[in-house]
């Protein structure tokens, strides 16, 4: 018998959040906001990531940072903190800062989806841009994950070239930025985000399934940005890591993709 969903009213966006078990995956829970699935977390096995786009970020990071050393993570958009849970096992001793503008959401998730004991996380209720100039001013991170917006309705101040410049300033010299981009055909929003990232970072990759690069389907793409060049062997390894099917565009191929 399934448990009743836990519910919490989110005052900021005027929607209900719900947490309930995934009947198909033992030990897993789903976070739903406004009637739409938002996050999936396996409490019994945090190393298993169910959503494809999050698994793609985790696999890229696993390839690009192969050492099991502590890292400093900034999660902009908290959700169910799926990546923080995964990273607490993959990179033991890491420090995590999770930012969300919805105070009730952070409390709801941390109360009903408790973090693994070894996950050292500081929650912050703040705007994902203002926080870089206020609470996190002069802080430097090894990994920043921006997972807030989906498509053209995204808050404009979180999609501009100036914001990408501020993200670059918050990254360590060897740091990595991952952005989840949800978009619909013809992917005009994706093009704008790639151009904004390229204006602030030395190297930008765009990853998804091959069908997304036809511009004919809605879905998620992962933008990876670095201040340092990412070599071809590492890019090929990211593509091979999946989830499958997997394609990574960069350099000239990414420039051509932005000019259909």
BELSULQUI-V696131 format. One record per pair of residues at least 6 apart in sequence whose C-alpha atoms are under 6 Angstrom apart, sorted by the first residue. I is the first residue (numbers start at 0). J is the second residue. D is the distance in whole Angstrom. If there is no record, write none. Layout:
I_J_D / I_J_D
//
This chain:
4_17_6 / 4_18_5 / 4_19_5 / 5_17_5 / 5_18_5 / 6_16_6 / 6_17_4 / 7_15_6 / 7_16_5 / 8_15_5 / 9_15_6 / 9_103_6 / 14_33_5 / 15_32_6 / 15_33_5 / 16_31_6 / 16_32_4 / 17_30_6 / 17_31_5 / 18_29_6 / 18_30_5 / 19_28_6 / 19_29_5 / 20_28_4 / 21_27_5 / 21_28_5 / 26_41_6 / 26_42_6 / 26_43_5 / 27_40_6 / 27_41_4 / 27_42_6 / 28_39_6 / 28_40_5 / 29_38_6 / 29_39_5 / 30_37_6 / 30_38_5 / 31_37_5 / 38_78_6 / 38_79_6 / 40_81_6 / 45_84_6 / 45_85_5 / 46_85_5 / 48_54_6 / 58_240_6 / 59_237_5 / 67_90_5 / 68_90_6 / 69_90_5 / 69_91_6 / 69_92_5 / 69_93_4 / 70_93_5 / 70_141_6 / 71_93_6 / 71_94_5 / 71_140_5 / 71_141_5 / 72_95_5 / 72_140_6 / 72_142_5 / 72_143_6 / 73_95_6 / 73_96_5 / 73_143_5 / 74_97_5 / 74_143_6 / 74_144_5 / 75_98_5 / 75_127_6 / 75_144_6 / 75_145_5 / 76_98_6 / 76_99_5 / 76_146_5 / 76_147_5 / 77_97_6 / 77_98_6 / 77_99_6 / 79_108_6 / 87_118_5 / 94_119_5 / 95_120_5 / 96_120_6 / 96_121_5 / 96_122_6 / 97_122_5 / 98_123_5 / 98_124_6 / 99_124_5 / 99_125_6 / 100_124_5 / 100_125_5 / 100_126_5 / 102_124_6 / 139_169_5 / 139_170_5 / 139_171_6 / 140_170_5 / 140_171_6 / 141_170_6 / 141_171_5 / 141_174_4 / 142_174_6 / 142_175_5 / 142_176_6 / 143_176_5 / 144_176_6 / 144_177_5 / 144_178_6 / 145_178_5 / 146_179_5 / 149_180_6 / 149_181_4 / 150_181_5 / 150_182_5 / 151_188_6 / 160_195_4 / 163_196_6 / 163_199_6 / 164_199_5 / 175_224_6 / 175_225_5 / 176_223_6 / 176_224_5 / 177_222_6 / 177_223_5 / 178_221_6 / 178_222_5 / 179_221_5 / 180_219_5 / 180_220_5 / 181_218_6 / 181_219_4 / 182_217_6 / 182_218_6 / 183_217_4 / 184_214_5 / 184_215_5 / 184_216_6 / 184_217_6 / 185_214_5 / 190_257_5 / 200_225_6 / 200_226_5 / 201_226_5 / 202_224_6 / 202_225_5 / 202_228_6 / 203_223_6 / 203_224_4 / 204_222_6 / 204_223_5 / 204_248_6 / 204_249_5 / 205_221_6 / 205_222_5 / 205_247_6 / 205_248_5 / 206_220_6 / 206_221_5 / 206_246_6 / 206_247_4 / 207_220_5 / 207_245_6 / 207_246_6 / 208_244_5 / 208_245_5 / 208_246_6 / 209_246_6 / 238_245_6 / 238_246_6 / 238_247_6
//
